[in-house]
Amino acid sequence: MKRISILIVLFLLGTAALFAQEMTNADNWFSFDDKNDGGNSKVSLTAKPEKVAGKEQFVITMTGTVTKKFQYGFIGIGYKIDKATLEKILKANTIKFKVIGDGKRYKVRFDTTDVKDFDNHLYVFSTKPGEVVEVTVSFRSFKQEGWGARKPFKKENITQMAFQTVGQPHDSINLKVFDIRFE
């Protein structure tokens, strides 16, 4: 009986750690590409628990290719922000997440209701091939690229968050995102 109790406690601790992460609702994750802009980049998304460095994590994986058929070719993955997640964002000063990448640069982006021209607030980060990199970004560090109408970043207007490629072409893209937290 004692052995079963210990196993149950260990299982519950592992489950609690997995769900202490933010944005673990697989149904809220989506992928996007440049096809609506005339491009032919390709993206694939998986969102599921898997072991990373010996620990069970909810991992969102983006793979694909980015071409130059569209001048600003891109692929990305995003999360539709629900009310509970927005409440956590509003209380937080930073977003933290871990990535395992392919050595390329990516942007983490917040889309808001008041930005209509796609010049959304973003932050560019780098990955190291096959290595876990922890990224910590103050919400004050999110900036527009500057080609659209200037808008202040208002967390209360957030509708979704996305991870997107930077530049083109890319023969292969491989980015794993996990352990997303708002602090």
C-alpha positions in Angstrom: 0.0 0.0 0.0 2.8 2.4 0.9 4.5 1.7 -2.5 1.2 2.6 -4.3 0.8 5.8 -2.3 4.3 6.8 -3.2 3.6 6.2 -6.9 0.4 8.2 -6.8 2.2 11.1 -5.1 5.0 11.0 -7.7 2.4 10.9 -10.5 0.5 13.8 -9.1 3.7 15.9 -8.6 4.7 15.2 -12.2 1.2 16.1 -13.4 1.2 19.3 -11.3 4.6 20.3 -12.8 3.3 19.7 -16.3 0.2 21.8 -15.8 2.0 24.6 -13.9 3.1 25.6 -17.4 0.9 28.1 -19.2 -0.8 27.5 -22.6 -1.1 23.7 -22.4 -4.5 23.5 -24.2 -3.6 21.8 -27.5 -6.9 23.0 -29.0 -5.8 26.6 -28.7 -2.6 26.1 -30.7 -2.6 26.7 -34.5 -0.1 27.1 -37.3 0.1 29.7 -40.1 2.1 30.4 -43.2 2.4 32.8 -46.1 0.1 31.0 -48.6 -2.6 33.7 -48.3 0.1 36.2 -49.5 1.1 34.1 -52.5 3.9 32.2 -50.8 4.4 28.4 -50.7 6.2 28.0 -47.3 5.1 24.9 -45.4 4.4 24.5 -41.6 3.6 21.6 -39.4 2.6 21.8 -35.7 2.4 19.3 -32.9 1.3 20.1 -29.3 1.7 17.3 -26.8 3.4 16.1 -23.7 6.9 14.7 -24.2 10.1 14.1 -22.2 12.7 16.9 -22.4 15.9 16.6 -20.5 14.3 13.8 -18.5 11.3 15.8 -17.5 7.7 15.6 -18.8 6.8 18.9 -20.6 4.0 20.1 -22.8 5.9 20.8 -26.0 4.8 22.7 -29.1 6.8 21.8 -32.1 7.0 23.7 -35.4 8.7 22.2 -38.4 8.6 23.3 -42.0 10.3 25.3 -44.8 10.3 29.0 -45.7 10.6 30.1 -49.3 11.1 33.4 -51.1 8.1 32.9 -53.3 6.4 35.6 -51.1 8.9 38.4 -50.6 8.5 38.3 -46.8 8.1 34.5 -46.5 7.3 33.1 -43.0 5.7 30.3 -41.0 4.6 30.3 -37.4 2.6 28.8 -34.6 0.2 30.6 -32.4 -2.0 30.3 -29.3 -5.5 31.9 -29.0 -5.4 33.6 -25.6 -8.3 32.6 -23.4 -9.7 34.6 -20.4 -7.7 32.7 -17.8 -4.4 33.1 -19.7 -5.1 36.8 -20.2 -5.6 37.3 -16.5 -2.2 35.8 -15.8 -0.6 38.0 -18.5 -2.1 41.1 -17.0 -0.6 40.3 -13.6 2.8 39.4 -15.0 5.9 41.6 -15.8 7.7 38.9 -17.9 7.1 35.9 -20.1 9.5 33.0 -19.8 9.8 30.0 -22.0 12.3 27.4 -23.1 13.1 26.4 -26.7 15.1 23.8 -28.5 15.9 25.1 -31.9 18.0 24.8 -35.0 20.3 27.8 -34.5 18.0 30.2 -36.2 16.4 33.4 -34.9 12.7 33.6 -34.2 10.2 36.1 -32.9 7.7 35.8 -30.1 4.8 38.1 -31.0 1.6 39.3 -29.3 -1.4 40.3 -31.5 -3.7 42.9 -30.1 -7.1 44.2 -31.1 -5.8 47.8 -31.7 -3.1 46.8 -34.2 -4.8 46.5 -37.5 -1.8 46.6 -39.9 0.0 43.5 -38.6 2.9 45.6 -37.2 2.4 43.6 -33.9 4.6 43.9 -30.8 7.4 41.3 -30.8 10.7 40.3 -29.5 13.4 38.4 -31.5 15.4 35.6 -29.8 18.1 33.2 -30.9 18.3 29.4 -30.6 21.3 27.0 -30.3 21.2 23.8 -32.4 19.8 21.0 -30.2 20.2 22.9 -26.9 17.7 24.1 -24.4 17.7 27.9 -24.2 15.6 29.7 -21.6 14.2 33.1 -22.8 13.0 35.7 -20.4 11.4 38.8 -21.8 10.0 41.8 -20.0 6.7 42.9 -21.5 8.3 46.4 -21.8 10.8 44.8 -24.3 8.0 44.0 -26.9 8.3 46.5 -29.8 6.7 47.0 -33.2 9.0 46.7 -36.2 8.0 50.2 -37.2 6.5 49.9 -40.6 2.9 50.3 -39.4 0.9 52.8 -37.3 2.6 53.3 -33.9 0.5 51.8 -31.0 1.5 51.4 -27.4 1.6 47.8 -26.2 -1.5 47.2 -24.1 -1.6 43.7 -22.6 -5.4 44.0 -22.0 -5.8 44.0 -25.8 -4.0 40.7 -26.4 -5.9 38.2 -28.5 -3.1 35.7 -29.4 0.6 35.0 -29.0 2.8 33.5 -31.8 6.2 32.2 -32.5 7.4 33.0 -36.1 10.4 32.6 -38.3 12.7 35.5 -39.0 14.0 36.0 -42.6 13.9 33.7 -45.6 14.6 31.3 -47.2 15.0 28.4 -44.7 15.4 24.8 -46.1 14.3 23.5 -42.7 12.7 24.9 -39.6 12.6 23.0 -36.3 11.6 24.8 -33.1 10.3 23.2 -29.9 8.7 25.6 -27.3 7.9 24.5 -23.8 7.6 25.6 -20.2 5.8 28.9 -21.0 5.3 31.0 -17.9 4.0 34.4 -17.1 5.7 35.9 -14.0 
